[in-house]
Amino acid sequence: MERLYEILEEVRSDVDFRNCKDKLIDDGVLGSFDIIAIIGELNEEFDIEISVDELLPENFNSPEAMMELIQKLQEEM
């Protein structure tokens, strides 16, 4: 989880992801370019492949949701 926070902070250093209560997608904290950058970093760092089918707001609305997606994709490999 720590590495995920580091990646998120690299992409958007102006957001406190550890304490953010907003939904990252639904509340407009992250935009489409942010998501593209995050997906690229996650794919590389965690050796996963996030497909178009997984590009749902609920998978990116919080760091916890992203971690669940990462773990699910790692288990499928």
C-alpha positions, 0 to 999 in steps of 0.5 A, a space after each residue: 500500500 505504501 508504494 501505491 501512495 508513493 505513485 499517487 503522490 508522484 502523479 499528483 503531489 498536491 493531493 493528500 491521498 492518505 487523508 483524502 475523504 473525497 471520491 477521487 473520480 466522482 468528486 473530480 480530484 483525479 482527471 483522465 490524464 491523472 488516471 492514464 499516468 497512474 495506470 501506466 505506473 501501476 502496470 509497471 510497478 505491480 507487473 499487472 495489466 489494467 484492461 479497458 474493462 477495469 477502467 471504472 470509477 469505482 476501481 479508482 475512487 480511492 487508494 483502497 479500491 486501487 489496491 483491491 484491483 491490483 491484488 485481484 489482477 495479481 491473483 489472476 496471473 
